[in-house]
Structure formats: C-alpha cells, structure tokens
C-alpha cells in the first residue's frame, strides 16, 4: 500500500523550492551576486525593510548599493515555517545577520541584528519567488571595537577568508 500520492509529492517539491529560494536570497546577498538576488524576487513584489518600501526591482537596486558599503556580511538562517495554499505560500524564517562596515569617519564597526522574514511566495508556472516580504527586527547591536583577526584567530594564522578581514 502506497500512501504517497502525486499531490503529496508536488507539495513536498513546492516546499523544497521555497526553501531553496530563501537560501539563495541569503547566499546571493552574502556573495554579492546581483543575478542570484534578483532570481528569488518577482520584480513586482512588495518588499518592506526599514526605510525601503518598494517593489522587488527597487529592492535589488537598494541592496546592491548597500552591499558596496559593507566590508563583510553574513546571513545565518534558522528553519522556515512554510504554509502552502495553492499557488501562494506564507513563510516565517528566523535570521541573524552580521555586517562589518566603515562609517563616514573611517571607523570600522560590526552591526549585528536578528529578526524574522515574514514572507509570501507565489508560484508562477513552475517557479516560486518572493511576492511580499516584511523584515521584522527583534534586536540590533553595534560593536565599535570589532575583533582584529587580520593576523589570524584563536592561534591560527592561515585561515581562509571570503574577503580579507578589515
């Protein structure tokens, strides 16, 4: 007796595609890959993050400009709670983000924040992308004395870095 029907398989695939979209969003930002960022958001989507309240296309331009002010960035995502409803889905994903920046005076600082992505996804054809995102902030912290790891960390000097430490 086989309890798995075609509808179950399609729902599992849809959830996997939505999860992949969430992961590609973070990876695209952390790797400064504009095409990857754009590939997860419908251009006519609605995105609300802080002062930005615009379309998906607006977000791609906004985040691309913001990425050029950051020395380092990393998004760490928790599990996502995904609720399918036909060609739409709601998802809530916990996130912890780390950014290393330099202010106008030249001081390097770390900015850490955490919260949740409150998302609506839409399936068009066979592709899922973000249709609506609201970023809910739970905490934020600025560290004006980031750890100097330019000569290694924890006694190790030959570490592989995505970008050179500030």
HELIX and SHEET records of a PDB file:
HELIX    1   1 UNK A    6  UNK A   30  1                                  25    
HELIX    2   2 UNK A   34  UNK A   38  1                                   5    
HELIX    3   3 UNK A   56  UNK A   67  1                                  12    
SHEET    1   A 6 UNK A  52  UNK A  55  0                                        
SHEET    2   A 6 UNK A  41  UNK A  49 -1                                        
SHEET    3   A 6 UNK A 127  UNK A 143  1                                        
SHEET    4   A 6 UNK A 108  UNK A 124 -1                                        
SHEET    5   A 6 UNK A  88  UNK A 102 -1                                        
SHEET    6   A 6 UNK A  70  UNK A  85 -1                                        
END                                                                             
